C-alpha cells in the first residue's frame, strides 16, 4: 500500500521563525552569453524541533539534487516548488539542532530584465549582474529571503577567463583550469540579508579611485569595456563623500572594500550593496567634455544616499519591510546634509525642500500609504519603495532633527547604530536611542507622522491684543484637495512640531511649539510689538501645509519676501500650490505670490516660481485664455530666458547653466515664444550634425524647445540620428525629443518606436510618458497603450509593469477616467502593486476634474489682465 503524499501548507508571506539560517555558501557557474546558470549551495540551519519539511524561498529554480547533512550522515531529500518557494522533504525527520541543507540547481538569467540575475549586451559584449532587493534573491539561489535573516555569505564564482568577477567581499583565491574557465572564491562577508548579496560577471574595466576613510579602504569604479574615461567624476566624488559620512557617523566605513559598478543597459537608479554599489551606467558615467551638471549633481546626491546606507540599512538592517523607512528615509535625509557640507554652493538644503514638496503632492491622495505601512502581501513590499518612504520620510526626519536639535539627533543615531551593529532593528529601537539622547519621549509625536497617511494643514491666525504678547492661534486638520474622496477624514490629527519666524520693529524672532490637539496657541513672547510679518515654517523644516488667515499672507507679500531665506520662500510657493488645489487660496493670489517672491538672480527661486506657475495645468486654462497665459509667463520669465539664451557663455556660473533647461521649457512651452523655438530648431539641427556643438544640459533644453512646434523634417532628422547612434545618453535625448511632437501623425510615428524590433522598449519609455504629459498628445498615447498593452508589458521588465498603469493619472476628464478604469482594472489585479497604481491614477483624475471646474473662473479673471 502506497504511503499517502503529505499535505503541504506553505507558510505564507513569512517563513517559519523556528527554522533559521546560520550561514550560507553559494557556488555559481555563470556565463553572461547564456541564459542558463547552475549553482550549488550549503545552508547551515538551526531547527527548534524535529522537522519533516523545511520551506525556503526559491523562484524559477530547478532543483537537481538535495540532501540534509546531519552529523556526517546524508539524509536523502526531495524538493518541490510551490509558488516562489521550495519545500524540502527529508526521508526522515531532521533536528532539533544544527543541520546543513545542500542543494544543486539551475536557473535562468534573462536579458533585458532588471531583477534577480540578469544579462545585458553592450557594444557586442555580454554582462551579467544582480539586483535582489526586495524579493529577487530567491531567483538566484534557495534562501531565507527576508531582511531579518542576516547571516555571513561565502560566494564562489566560476566564469570564463576573459570575464571579470566581482562581489561584496574581496577575492580570497583564484584558480585557473585548462578548459578556459576560472574559479574565484571571495572572502566571507559580514552578516548580510539576502537582498544585499551582489555579484557581477563580464568584461568590466577598473578605474582606481585610491583609498578613502580611516581604514584606507580601496575604492574602484568598475565600468563597461572602453568607458574608463567616463568615470572621472564618480572616482573624484565618491571618496570625499565616504569620508564625510565617516565623520558624521563617528565610525569607519564598515566593509573591507568599495567597488562602485556601472551596469550596462537601460536600468536607472542605484543599489547600496556592501562593497559593490551598483549604478545604472547613464547615471554614473559622463563624457569627459560637455558633461551634464544635472547628471553630476544627481550622481553625487545618489552616491551620498547609497554610502549612507552602508551604516543605515547594511550595518543595521530593518527586521522587516514595514520599517523600510529606517533605510531609505535616513539615507535621503543624510544625503542632503552631507552634500551641503561638501559643496555648500550646491544648496543641498534646497534639494531637501524640493523633495519635501514632491512628498506633499503625493501625500495629498487618500490612496497614499503611510511611511510605516503594514505589510500583508508582496505587493505591499514593492509599493513601499515610493516617494512617501523616501521624500516624506526624509522631510519628517528633518523636522524632528530640528525639534530635538541637530547634535542631540546625531547622538541618538550613533547610539542606535552602536546598539544594533551587524544586526537588525525596529522603529521602537530607534525611538529608544533618540529618547536616551534627548531626554524626550519622541515616539508619540514621531509615530503620528509615521503610522498614518496624509499631511496636516495648520491654519494660523495672528492676534495682537492690547495687553500681552502677540500670539498665533493654531488649528490643524488633514489637508485635502478639492475633489478628494476623503470627506470626513479631515479630523485626523498629528503632534506637529511647529516653528515660526517673525519680525517686529526691525527685530527678528523665533517661536516653537508642538500642536498636539486640534487647536492650540503659540505665544510670540519675545515680540515687542505686533509683527510686521510671520513666516509659518521656519527654515522650511516642518512637514505641514500652513494657511495664513487674515492679513498675514498680505503682510508677507508686502515685504516681497524680505528677510526670508530662499528655503522659506520656496515653502511658501509649495503651500500656495496646495492651498489653490484645496480651494483655500485664490489662484490669482498664488500667481501674484510667485511674482512677488521671485528673484531673477536666484536660480532656485526662478525654478520654484516656474513650478508654481506650471502647477496651473494646461487643462485648467480655457482655450481662449491661452494667449493671455503666454503673455503672463513671458512677463515673469521671458526677459530672463532671452538674456540667458540657449547657449552657455564663457564664465557663466553653474546655477545659470542648470537653470537654462527650466527657463527654456517654461518660456517655449507655456510662453509660446516663437523666437526661442526657431533658434532652438537651428541649434538642434546643428547638434544633430555635431554633438560637440552643445553640452548635454543645453542639448536637452534645445531639443525640448525645438520639438514643441516641430515639423516632419525635424522628426525625420531625429529618427536618422537615433538609428545612427548607440551612445546611451544621445539616445535618451533623442527619445525624449521624439516624444515632444504635437502633430498627431508625427506623435504616432514616435510611439511606434516602442515596438520596433531594433529598439529596447525600456529606453523608449520616456517618449510615451512625455506624450501623456502633453495635452495635445495624451489621447493618442492612450489609444496606443490600450491597443498594445500586452506587447509592451512583454517587452518590459516585470518590475516596470505598474508604471504603465500610472499613466492614467495625467488625464482630467470623466470620459477618459471611465475608459481608464474599464481597461486597466483586469490588468491591475494581475500586477504586483497594480491595484494601488490604478487607484492613485484614478484619484488624480478626479482631483484634476474638480480643481479645473473650481479654478477656471478665477484663472480667467487673472489672465484677462494680460
N, C-alpha and C positions, 0 to 999 in steps of 0.2 A: 504494500500500500504506500503510495507516494505521500511524502510529507507536504502539508499544505504550505503554499507560499506565504511568507509573512505579510501582515498588513502594515504598510509603511505610512507613517504620518509625518510629513515634513514639519520642521519646527516653526515655520512662519517667517516673519521678517528677520528675526534674530536667532542666532544659534543657541544651543543649549549651554548655559554658562558653567555647567558642571563638567563639560568637556573643553579643555583649554590647551592651546598650543604653548610649548616652551621655547622651541627654536625650529627653524626650517632651513633645509639645504635644497637648492634647486640647481640642476644641470640642464642646459638647453642647447640644442643644435639649431643654429639659425643661419639661413642664407637669404638675404633680402631679395634675391631674384626669384625665390619660390614662395608660394603661399603657405605651404605646409611646413610645420616645425614639429620637433619631437622633444620630449623632456622626461626627466625623472625627478622625483622629489622625495625626500625623507622629512617627515614632520614628527617631531617629538611631542607627545601629547600626554597630559595627565587626565586620568579618569577618576571621578569620585566614587564609582561603583562598578561592579561587573557589568559589561556592556555588550549587547548583541548588534547594535547598529551605531555608526558614527556618521554624522552629517557634516559635510563641508560645502563650501561654495565651489562650484565648477561649472562653467558655462561654455557650451560648444566644444568640450574636450572629449576625446575618445580614449577611455582607459584600456590599455593593452594588458596590464598586469598589476595586481595589487596584493599586498600582504601586510599583516601586523607582525612586527618583530618584538617578541616578549621574552626577556631573559635568555637570549641566544636561540630561541625557537622561532620558527617561521609559521605563522598561522595563516593558512590559505584563506583568501578573502575575495568575495565578488563585489563588483561596483555597479550601481545602477544610476543613470541620470534621471533627475526629477526636476524639471524646470531649469533654473540656473543653479541647481545644487547637485551634489553627488552623495549617495549614501553608500557607505562601505559596510559590508555584512560579513564578519568573520565566521568561520565554520564552527567556532566555539567561542564562548564569552571571553572578552579580554578585560583586564583591570580587576580590581582597582589598582591605582598606581600609575607608573610611567610606562608608556609603550611607544613604539615608533611605527608610523604608517609609511610604507614605501609604495610609491605609485609610478608606473611607467605609462606614458600617454602621448597623444598627438593633438595638435590644434591647428588653427588657421590664422595667418596674419594677412588680413585683407588690404588691398590697395585702396587709396582714396577714403580711408576711414580716419577717425580721429580719436579712437579709444581702444583699449586693450593693447595687443601687439599689432602694429600696422606697418604698412610699407608705402614708400613714396619713391618716385623716379624724378631725377633732375639731371638735365643735360646728358641723358643716356646712362646715368649711373643710378643704382638702386640702393636705398637706405631702409633700415628697419628701426623702429623706436617704440616707445611705450607711453601710454597715458592711462593710469589706473584709477585716478580719482573720478567719481566716488566708488563705483561698483564694477570696475573692469579688470581688477587683478585676477578675478576668477576666470577670465578668458585666457590667462597665461599659464596658470598652474592651480591645482586644487589647493584651497587655503581657507583660513578663517578671515573672511574679507569684511571685517568690521574694525573701526578705528580703536576700539577698546582692547583689541588683542594686539599687544605691542611686544614684539619679540626680536631677537637677533636673526639676521638672514645671512646665509653664506651662498654666494652665487658663482657658478662656473658656466662660461660660455664657450661652445665650440663653434668656430667660424672659419671662413676661408682666409688664407694667408694674407690676401690683399685687403681685407676688411679690417678696419679698426674696431675695437670693442671697448665699451665704456659702461660704467655702472656707478652706484652710490659710493662704493669704497675704493681705495687704491688697489692696484694689482698686487697680488701676493706672489704668483708664479705664472709662468707662461711656457708651454712646451709646444714643439712643432713636430708634426708627423710627416711621413713620406707621401701621404695622399694629398698634400696641398692644403691641409686643414691644420689649425692650431687650437690649443685648449688654454683658455685664460681663466685662472682662478683668482677671485677677488677676496680681499680680507673680509672677515665677518663684520657686519655692520653693528652699530649700537642698536638698541631696541627700536624697531620701527613698526608702524601698522602697515598692512599690505599695500594700501593706496600710495604710500611713499616710496615703494620699491621702484627702481627705474633702471633701464639699460638701453643702449643703442648700438647698432652694428652698421658699418658701412664705410665708404671712403672719405670720412671726415678728416679735416686737417686742423692742427692745433696752433693757436696763437698764444704765446707765453705772455701772461699779464703780470709776471713777477710773483712776489709773495705779499701777504697782507695780514694785518692783525697781530695780536700779542703773540701768537704761536707761529708766525711766519708761514701761514698756510699757503701752499702753492695754488695759484689761480691761473686757469687756462680758458680761452674761448675756443670752442670746437665748432667748425663751420663746414658746410658742404664744400666739396672739392673745388678749388680755384677761387674761393671767395675770402681769402685771408685778409685782403686789403680793406674789406668792408667791416671788419670787426674792430676798427681803431677806437671808435667812441665807446663801445662796450668794454674793451680792455682798459681804457683810461678811467672810466667812471666806476666800475664795479669794485675795485679795491678800496677806493675812497669811501664809498657808501658802507662797505663792510666795517671799516674802521670806526666810522661814526656810530654805527649801531652797537659795536662792542662798547664804546664809551657810554652810550645811553643805558644799555642793559647792565653795565658794570661787570660783565663776564665775557670771556673769549668766545669767539665763534666755535660752536661745539663739535665740529666734524674735522676729519683729517685732511680733506682737500676741498677745492671748489672748482668744479668744471661747470661752465655755462655753455650750453649747446644750442646752436641754431638749427632748428628742424626744417628740412626742405618740405615743400608742399604749400598748401593754401591755408593751413590752420593758423589761427592767430593766438594771442594771449601767451601765457607763461604758466609754469608749474614749479613749485618750490622744492622738489625732491632734494633731500640732503645730499650734498656732494655732487649733484648732477642736475642743476636747474635747467629747465628746458624753456625755449622761446620759439615762437614762430619766426622764421628767418626774416620776414619782411619787417618785423618789429625790432629785431636785434641788429640787423645789418643795414648799413647805409653806404652810399658811394663816397669815395674819398673826396670828391669835389661836388658841390651843389647839393649836399645832403639837406634833408628837411629838418628844420629846427623843431617842428612839432614832433617828428619822429624821435629825435634825440631826447627831447624832454620827456616824452611819453615812455621811452625805454628806461630812462633814469628813474622815473616815478614808479614804473612797474618793477624794476630791479630792486628798488628800496623796499617795495612790498614783499617781493619774494625772499629777500635777505632777512627781513623782519620775521618771516615765517620760520627761519632756522631756529629761533627761540620759541615763538608763538605758533604752535602747530606741530613742529618737528621735535624739539626738545621736550616740550609739554604738549600733549595731544588731547583733544576733547574725547571724553569717554564714549560719546555717541553723537550722531549727526545733529541732534537738536541744539547742541552747543557749538555748531559750526562758527558762530559769530566770534567765539574765542580765538579762532584762526583769522578769519577774513576781516572782520571789523577792526581788530587790533592792527593787522598788517597795513590796512589802508590808512588808519589814523596815524600810525607811527611814520608811514612813508612821507606824509605831508610835513611832519615835524623835521625829519632828517633832511629832506630836500631843502627846506628853509634854512637849516643850519649850514648846509654845504654850499648852496647857491642862493643867498638872500635876494638877489635881484630877480630870481625866478618867481618870487612871491608864492611859495608853496602854500601859504595860508589862504591865498585866493583860490587855489585849486581845491582846497577843502570846502570853501564857500560854494564853489560851483557844484561839487559832488553833493553837498547838503541840499542845494536847490533841486538837483535831479531826484534825490530821495523824496523830497517833499511832494514833487509831482506824482511819483509812483505811489506814495503813501496816501494820496487823497482817494484812491479807489477803495470801495468797500470790499472788493475781492483781494486787496493787498494782504500779504501774510505779515505775521509779527516777526520780529527779529529772532526770537527764540520760539520756533514753531514746533509743536509736537510732530513726531514722525510716525505715520501709520502705514505708509506704503513706499515702495521705491520711488514713485513719482514725487513724493514729498521731499526726498533727499535731493533729487535733481533740481526741484523748484527752489531749494534753499540757496542755490548759487545765483542770487539775483541782486538787484540794486538795493533791496531792503537790508540784506545781510551786509553788503559792502558799504554802500553810501550812508544809509541811515545809521547802521551800527557805528561807523566812524564818527558821524555827527553827534550821536549820543555820548560816545566816549569823550569827545572834545568838550561837551557840555559838563560832564561830571568831573573831568580833569580841572576845568575852570572852577567848579564849585568847591572841590576839596583842596585845590592848589596843585600846581604842576610838580613841585618837589615831593609833596606827600603822595601824589598819584604815582610818581615814578618809584617811590619807596614801596608802595603796595604791589606794583607789578614785579619788582625784584623779589619781594617776599614770596609771591605766588610762584615764580619760576624756581626759586631755590627749594621750595617745599615739594614741588612735583616734578623736578628734572628727571628726564628719562622715563617718565610715566605718563599717566593720564590725569585729567582733572575736569571739574564741572564748574558751572557758573557759581554754585554755592562756594566752592573753594576760592574762586576769585574774590567774591564778596568778603569772605573771611579774612583774606590777606589785606584787602583795602580797608576794612574796618580796623584791623590791627594797626595799620599805618596812620589812619586818620583820626581814630577815636570816635568815628561816626558810624552808625548803622546805615550804610548806604543801600542795603538790599531793598527796602520798600520803595524808595524813590526810583532807583535804577530799574527794578522789576516792572514798575508801571510803564516804562518805555520798552522793555524787552518782551513782555508777555502779552501785549495787546497791540493790534494794528492801529494805524491812524496817527494823526498829528494833532496836538492841541491848538486851538485858536484862542489866543489870550487877548481879550479886549481890555484896553487901558483908557481910563478917563482921568485927566489931570484936574485936580481940585486944589485951589489956593485960598484957604479960609483966612479971614481977617486975623484970627488968633491961631497960633500953632504953625507947624511946618507944612509946606506943600506935601501933597500925597497923590499917589496913583491908586485909584480904585480898580481892582482886577476882577476879571470874570473869565472862566475857562469853559470850553466845551469842545467837542470834537469838530475839527474843520471838515466841512462837506461842501463840495461844489454844487452849483445848480444842476438839477437832473439826477442827483445821486439817489440810488435806491436805498440809501441808509437812513431814511427818515425815522426818527425815534432813537437813533444811536448817538445823537448829539450829547447825551448826558454822560458819556464815557468821560472819565477824569484821570488825571495824572498827578504825580507830585513833581511839579515843574520848577527846577532852579531858574530863577529869573534875575537878570542883572540889567540895569538901565544906566545910561549916561545922560547928563544934562548940563546945561549952562545957565547960570543965574547971575546977572550983573557982572558978566565977564569972567566969572569963576566956574570952572568945570567941576562936576562931582559925579559920584557913582554910588548906587544903592542896589542891594540884592535881597532876595527873599526866596523862600520855597512856597509856591502856591499849591497847597495840598487839598484844598476844599474848592467847591465850585466858585466861590468868591473869596476875595481877600484884599488886603491893603498893604501897599508899600510906601512907607514914610520916607520922604526925602529930607532927613533930619539936618543935613549939612547945608541945605539950600537956604540962603538968607533972604530970598525973595522968590516970587513966582518965576519959574524957569522960563527963559526965552525959548528953549526947545528941550525936548526929551527924546532921546533915541531909545526905542523899546527893547533893544537886544545888543548889549554892549559887546563890541568886537565880533558880533555875529556868532557867538558861542552857543546860544540857546537853540534847541530844536523845537521851535514852535512858530506859528504864524502870529504876528502881532497886528492888532487892529486898533488904531488910534482914534478915539472918539473925540467929539467936539472939534476944537480948532487945533488940536495937537499936530495933525499932519500938516495943516497950513503953516503952522509955526516953523516946521522943518523945511517946508518948501520955500518959505520966505527967506530962509538962510541959504538956500541953494546948496545945502549940504556943507556949509562952512563949519569947520570944527569936527567933521565926521571923518573917520578912516575910510579907505577905499572899501574894506570889507563891510563896514556899516552901510555904506551907500548901496552896495550890491544886495545886501539883505533887504533893504527897503524895496528894491526893484523886485526881488523874489516875492516879497509879501504882496506887492501891488498886483503881480500876476495872479496870485492865489485869490485875492480879495475881489478882483474883477470876475474871476471864474465862479465865485460864490455869490455874486450879486451884492457884496458889501462895499464895493468901491466902483464909482462910475468909470467907464473906460476912458473918458476924456481926462479925468484926474490922473489915471495911471499913465497915460501917454504924456501928459504935461509933466508928471514927475520924472519920466525918463529924460525929458529935455532939460529939466532943472538940475538933475543930479549928474548929467553927462559932463565930463571934462575931456575935450578932444585930445589933450596931451597925454591922457592916461588910457592905455590900451585896454586894461581890464574894465574900465567904466564904459568905454565905447562898446566893447563886446557885451557887457551887461545890458546896456540900453538897447542894443540890437536884439538881444534875446527877448527883452520885454516887448519890443515892437513886434517881433516875429511871433510872439505868443498869441497875438490877434491874428488868427489863421485866415488864409485866403477865403475859406468857407464863410467867414463872418462878414466879409466885405461885399456889399451889393455890387453888381456889375457896373452900375452907373457911377459908383464911387471909386472905382479902381484908379482913374486918373488923379483923383484927389489924394488917394493913399500914396501914389507915386510921388506927388509933389511934397507931401508931408515927409516921406522918407528922404527925399532929396534935401529938404530943408535941414534935416538932422545930420545926415551923413554924406550927402553928395559932394559938398565942397571939399571935405577932408579926403574922400575917396579919390577925387580928381587930382588933388595936390599930391597924394601918396602915389598915385599911378599904379600901373600894372607891373612895372619892372623895378627891382631893387636898385637903390642908389649906393654909391661908394660911401662908406662911413655910416650907413644907416644902422640904427640900433636894432637889436634882436626883437624887441617888443613890436616895432613897426613892421618888421618882416613877418611876424606871426599874426599881426592884426590884418594885414592886407587881404588874405583869403576871406575873412569875415566881412570886411567892408565891401569888397568887390561882389561877394554873394548878395549882400543886402541891397546894394545900390543897383546892380544889374537885374536882380530878380524883382523885388518889391518896388524898387525905384525906377524900373524900366528905363535905365539910362542907355539910350541908343548909341551915344558916342563911345562909351566904355565897351559896349557889346561889339561894336565894329572894330575897335582897337584890339579887343580880345581875340576876335576871329583872325586878324592878321598875325598876331603873336602865336596863336595856336597853329596856324599853317607853318610859321617859321619853326616852331618847336618840332613839328612832325618831320621836318627836313633835317633839323639839327638839334638833338636832345640837349646839347650843351648851351643852347641859347637861353634857357631858363632854369633856375634852381627849382627843386621839387615843389616847394611851397608855392612859388609863383605859378608854376605849371598847373598846379591844382586849381588855383583861382582863375587862371586864364581859360582853361578848358571848360570849367563850370560856367563861366560867363559866356563863352562863345557858343555853347550848345543850347542855351536857353531859347535863342531865336535862330538856331542852326538850320541849315538847308541840306539838300540831298548831296551836294558836292562835298561839304564838310563831313557829313556822315560817311561818305564813301572813303574819304581820306583816312578817317579814324579806323574804319574796318581794314583798310590796307595796312595801316600801321600795326594793328593788332595781329594780323596774320604774319607780319614780318618779324615780330619780336618775341623772344622767350623770357625777357627780363621781367621779373615779377613785379617790381614797382611800376614800370611803364604800363604793364598790363592792368594793374589796379587803377591807374589814372584813366586809361582808355575805356575800361568797362564802366567806370563811374560816369565818364563823359558821355558815353553812348546811351546811358540811361536818362540824359538830360534833354533829349529832343522832344518837343511838344507836338510836332506834326504826327498825326496818327499812323500813317504808313511807315514812317521812319522809326517811330516808337515800337511798332510791331516787329519790324525787321531787327531791331536791337534785342527784343525779347527772344527771338528765335535762336539767338546765340546760346541761350541757356540749355538748349537741347542739341546743339551742334556736336557732331561726333569728335571734333578736334578741340573741344572746349571742356575744361574741368568746371562743372556747374558751380562748385564752391567759389571759384574766383569770379564768376559772373553774377553772383547773388546781389552785390551792391547795385547792379543795374536794375534788378527787379525792385529793390526797396526804394531806389530813387524815384522810379515811376509811381510807386504807391504814395510817396510823399507829395508829389506834384498833382495839383487838382486836374490839369488838362489830361493827364495820362493815367489817372487812377482807375477809371472804369475799364480801360483796355487791359491794364495789368491784371485786374481781377478776372476778366474773361480768359486771359491766357493761363492764369494759375488754375482756375477751375477746370479748364479743358485738359490740362497737362499735369494735374496734381500727382497722380501715381508715378508718372515718368520722372518728375522732378524729385519726388521722395526717394525713388530707387537710385537716383544718381547722387544723392547726398548722404553723408554720414548719418547714422541713426540719431545722434545727439542733436542734429540741426533741424529735424522734422518739426519740433514745436515752433521754430521761427516762422515757418510758413503759416501756421495758424495765427500768429500775431499780426499778420499783415492787415487783417480786418480793422485794426484799431485806427487806421488812417481815415476811415470814412466818416461822413457827417450827414447821412440821410437815412430815412426809415426804409426805403426800398432796398438799399444796399445792405442794411442791417438784417432784414429778413432773408436776403439771399445768403449772406454770410452764415447766419445761424443754421439755415437749412442744409447748406452744402458741407460745412465743416463739422457739424455735430457728430456724424458717424466716424469721421476721421479722428476727432479729438479723443474719443474713448479708446482708440487703438494706439495712442502715442503716450508714453510716459510724460506727464506734465502737460499734456494736450488740453485737458479739460480746463485747467486753470488759465492757460494761454488764451483759449477761446473766450472764457468768461471775462477776462480782462479786456480783450478786444471789443466785445460787445458793450461792456460798460463804458469804455472810452467813446464809442459811437454815441451812446445815449447822452453822455455828458456834453459832447460836441453839439448835438442837436439842440439840447436845452439852452446851452450858452449862446449859440448862434441866434436863436429867437429872442433871447433876453437882451443881448448886447447890440443888435443891429440898429435900433433907433438911436441910442446914444452915440454909436460909432458914426452913423450918418451925419448927425449934428456936428460932431467934432470935425469930421473930414470936410464938411462943407466950407470950413474956413480956409481951405487950401485950394 
